[in-house]
Amino acid sequence: MQASRALPNHLVIGAAKSGTTSLYELLRQHPQVYLPYAKEPRYFNNDANYARGSRWYQQTYFRKAAGFPVRAEASPHYLYWGEKVAARIQATCTDGEVRFITILRDPVKRAYSQYWMDFQRGVEDLSFPEALDAEAERLETLRPQLEPAGLLKFGYFRGGCYASLLEPFLQRFPRQYFHFLLLEDLQADLDHTMDALCAFLGIQPGFEFQPVVSNTSYNPRSRSLQHWLHQRPEGFYRLMRALVRVIPETRRYQLRKRVLESNRQPQSNPVMDPAVESRLRAAYQPEITRLEAILGRDLSQWKEQAA
């Protein structure tokens, strides 16, 4: 298929709340990398988007990507919904060029970060321990709504079960197609971490990446506005179309992003209850052990209670 030439050949598939936004912003700095204006196209996880077809995907997000050796996008929802996403990627990217980048984070910290993100967006009202207790029932009850849209909502513990989430991808694609890094890697040694990633991408190493700060904790000035913008963006777009007859999709995306940012005020999240942290670390032990085998690296720091 001719259009496949401009489809992405690299996908940042997750994990959510593990540094995908920082990685997206870093990769955008490299002149040999093309990334679309929207960080998360969510083509393969969202049934409605996928039904539009690969031509729509290419024309919407990769129309100007021809000529770039690396064409990429970053949708952390892909890892979470890997059972359907991996199969769709395999069916769409049939020339065998697609490769995967996965950035991971201490799963306990990741779960807590996602909880506060949902709370700040106005979609979560339970306390963190209550949300963990309710997670399994919520995900089962809401699956008919969450799966077609490919949403991450309420999957605090599940989102950190990295070994299980990676299985559908590793069953369909060779291990050498994957590059794994940790958020802790970026924070500890940006240059070495990005050089290793550039080597995987097959692009010029030694590029001087400028540090970025992304997705800092915040408190919304209006939770109702934050909820509306995140849960009903199509309503925002309808409003803008009513005000202005023609607004390109890129401008609508940027305008929504600016409204979101203007509704935020920086705020640190409360410290996690040590008892809850201990409970989570114990629950994640089997997943972390399996992940160590997949990554070929020691992750004992994730198994130990933070001091």
C-alpha positions in Angstrom: 0.0 0.0 0.0 1.5 3.3 -1.1 0.2 5.2 2.0 2.1 2.8 4.3 5.3 4.5 3.3 4.4 7.5 5.4 2.9 5.5 8.3 4.9 5.5 11.5 7.8 3.1 11.7 8.3 3.6 15.5 5.7 3.7 18.2 6.1 4.8 21.8 3.5 2.5 23.3 3.7 3.5 27.0 3.5 3.2 29.8 1.1 5.9 30.9 2.4 8.4 33.5 6.0 7.0 33.0 7.6 9.8 31.0 6.0 9.4 27.5 5.4 13.1 27.2 9.0 14.0 28.2 10.2 11.4 25.6 7.9 12.9 23.0 9.2 16.4 23.6 12.8 15.2 23.6 12.5 13.3 20.3 10.8 16.3 18.7 14.1 18.1 19.0 16.0 15.7 16.7 15.9 16.8 13.0 15.7 13.2 11.8 12.5 12.4 13.8 9.0 13.3 12.7 6.3 13.4 15.4 2.7 14.7 14.7 1.3 17.8 16.3 -0.8 15.6 18.7 1.3 13.5 21.0 -1.4 10.8 21.3 -3.2 10.0 18.1 -4.7 6.9 19.8 -5.4 5.3 16.5 -4.9 1.7 17.3 -6.7 1.7 20.7 -9.8 3.7 19.8 -12.3 1.7 17.8 -13.8 4.7 16.2 -10.5 6.1 15.1 -9.3 2.7 13.8 -12.5 2.3 11.8 -11.5 5.4 9.8 -8.7 3.4 8.3 -5.0 3.8 7.8 -5.4 6.4 5.1 -7.2 8.7 7.5 -4.4 8.0 10.1 -1.7 8.8 7.6 -3.4 11.9 6.2 -4.3 13.3 9.6 -1.0 12.7 11.5 1.8 11.8 9.0 0.9 13.8 5.9 4.2 15.7 6.1 6.3 12.8 7.4 7.7 11.5 4.1 11.5 11.8 4.0 12.1 11.4 7.7 14.0 8.3 8.6 12.1 8.1 11.9 8.3 8.6 11.8 6.8 8.1 15.3 3.9 8.8 17.6 3.4 8.3 21.4 0.1 6.8 22.7 0.5 5.2 26.1 -2.9 3.7 25.7 -1.4 1.2 23.3 0.4 -0.8 26.0 -2.7 -0.8 28.3 -4.9 -2.2 25.5 -2.2 -4.5 23.9 -4.5 -7.4 23.2 -6.3 -5.6 20.4 -3.6 -3.0 19.7 -0.8 -5.4 18.9 -2.9 -7.3 16.4 -4.0 -4.0 14.7 -0.5 -2.8 14.4 0.6 -6.0 12.9 -2.3 -5.9 10.3 -1.6 -2.2 9.4 2.2 -2.0 9.3 2.6 -5.0 7.0 6.1 -4.1 5.7 7.8 -5.2 8.9 9.3 -1.8 9.6 7.6 -0.9 12.8 9.6 -0.8 16.1 8.5 -0.2 19.6 9.8 2.2 22.3 8.6 1.6 25.9 9.4 3.8 28.8 8.6 2.4 32.2 8.5 3.7 35.8 8.4 2.4 39.3 4.8 0.9 39.1 3.9 2.1 42.6 4.7 5.7 41.7 3.1 5.3 38.4 -0.2 4.1 40.0 -0.2 7.0 42.4 0.5 9.5 39.6 -2.3 8.2 37.5 -4.7 8.4 40.5 -3.9 12.1 41.0 -4.1 12.8 37.3 -7.7 11.4 37.3 -8.6 13.2 40.5 -7.3 16.5 39.1 -9.3 16.0 35.9 -12.4 15.5 37.9 -13.0 11.9 37.0 -12.1 10.4 40.3 -13.7 11.0 43.7 -12.6 8.1 45.8 -9.4 8.1 48.0 -6.4 6.3 46.6 -6.9 3.2 48.9 -10.7 3.2 48.1 -9.9 3.4 44.3 -7.5 0.4 44.5 -10.1 -1.6 46.4 -12.7 -0.7 43.8 -10.5 -1.2 40.7 -11.3 -4.7 39.7 -15.0 -4.3 40.0 -14.9 -0.9 38.2 -12.9 -2.2 35.3 -15.2 -5.2 34.8 -18.4 -3.2 35.1 -17.1 -0.4 32.8 -15.3 -2.5 30.3 -18.1 -2.2 27.6 -17.5 1.6 27.7 -13.8 1.7 28.3 -12.6 -0.9 25.8 -14.1 0.6 22.6 -12.8 4.0 23.5 -9.5 2.5 24.7 -9.5 4.5 27.9 -7.1 4.2 30.8 -9.6 5.3 33.4 -9.4 3.6 36.9 -6.6 1.2 35.9 -4.2 2.3 38.6 -2.8 -1.1 39.5 -3.3 -2.7 36.2 -1.4 0.0 34.4 1.7 -1.0 36.2 1.5 -4.7 35.4 4.1 -4.2 32.7 5.1 -7.8 32.0 1.5 -8.9 31.5 0.7 -5.8 29.3 3.8 -6.5 27.1 2.8 -10.1 26.4 0.5 -9.4 23.4 3.3 -7.4 21.7 6.1 -9.9 22.5 4.0 -12.7 21.1 3.6 -11.0 17.8 6.9 -9.1 17.3 10.5 -10.2 17.8 12.2 -9.0 21.1 14.8 -7.1 19.0 12.1 -4.8 17.8 11.7 -3.3 21.3 13.8 -0.7 23.1 13.1 -0.3 26.8 14.1 2.5 29.1 13.1 3.7 32.5 12.0 7.2 33.5 14.7 6.9 36.1 17.2 6.5 33.2 16.1 9.8 31.7 16.4 11.6 35.1 19.8 10.1 36.0 21.6 10.3 32.7 19.8 12.1 29.9 22.7 12.1 27.4 23.6 8.4 27.7 19.9 7.3 27.7 19.1 9.3 24.5 22.3 8.1 22.8 21.2 4.6 23.3 17.7 5.4 22.0 19.2 7.1 18.9 21.3 4.0 18.2 18.1 1.9 18.3 16.4 4.4 16.0 19.4 4.3 13.6 19.8 8.1 13.7 22.7 10.5 14.4 24.0 9.9 17.9 25.6 12.6 20.0 22.7 15.0 19.5 22.5 17.6 22.3 19.0 17.1 23.7 17.7 19.9 25.9 16.1 18.8 29.2 12.3 19.2 29.3 9.8 19.4 32.1 6.4 17.8 31.3 3.2 16.9 33.1 4.1 18.4 36.5 1.5 18.0 39.3 -1.2 20.6 39.3 -4.5 21.5 40.9 -7.3 22.6 38.5 -8.8 26.0 39.1 -12.0 24.5 37.8 -12.5 20.7 38.1 -15.7 20.9 36.1 -13.9 22.6 33.2 -11.0 20.2 33.4 -13.4 17.2 33.3 -15.3 18.6 30.3 -12.2 19.3 28.3 -10.7 15.8 29.0 -13.9 13.7 28.8 -15.8 15.6 26.1 -13.2 17.2 23.7 -15.7 16.8 20.8 -18.0 19.2 22.7 -15.2 21.7 22.8 -14.6 21.3 19.1 -18.3 21.7 18.3 -18.3 24.9 20.3 -15.4 26.2 18.4 -16.9 25.3 15.0 -20.0 27.3 16.1 -17.9 30.3 16.8 -15.6 30.1 13.8 -16.7 28.6 10.5 -13.4 26.9 9.6 -10.7 25.9 12.2 -8.0 23.4 11.2 -7.8 20.4 13.4 -4.2 21.3 14.4 -5.4 24.8 15.7 -8.3 23.2 17.6 -5.9 20.8 19.3 -3.5 23.7 20.3 -6.4 25.8 21.5 -7.8 23.1 23.7 -4.2 22.4 25.1 -3.9 26.1 26.0 -7.2 26.2 27.8 -6.2 23.1 29.7 -2.9 24.7 30.7 -4.5 28.0 31.8 -6.8 26.0 34.1 -3.9 24.5 36.0 -2.0 25.8 39.0 1.1 23.9 40.2 0.7 21.8 43.3 2.6 18.8 44.8 0.7 15.6 45.4 0.4 14.4 49.0 2.9 11.8 50.2 1.6 8.3 49.8 0.5 6.4 52.9 3.4 4.0 53.7 1.0 1.2 54.4 -0.6 1.6 51.0 2.8 1.7 49.4 3.9 -1.5 51.1 0.7 -3.2 50.0 1.3 -2.2 46.4 5.0 -3.2 46.3 4.1 -6.6 47.6 1.3 -7.0 44.9 3.7 -6.0 42.1 6.5 -8.4 43.1 5.6 -11.2 40.6 5.2 -8.7 37.7 8.5 -7.0 38.5 10.3 -10.3 38.6 8.9 -11.3 35.2 9.8 -7.9 33.8 13.4 -8.3 34.9 13.7 -11.3 32.7 12.2 -9.4 29.7 14.4 -6.4 30.1 17.5 -8.3 31.3 18.2 -5.8 34.1 17.8 -5.7 37.8 14.8 -3.8 39.2 15.3 -4.5 42.9 14.8 -0.8 43.6 11.2 -1.2 42.6 10.7 -4.0 45.0 11.9 -2.2 48.1 9.9 0.2 50.2 11.0 3.8 49.7 12.8 5.3 52.6 
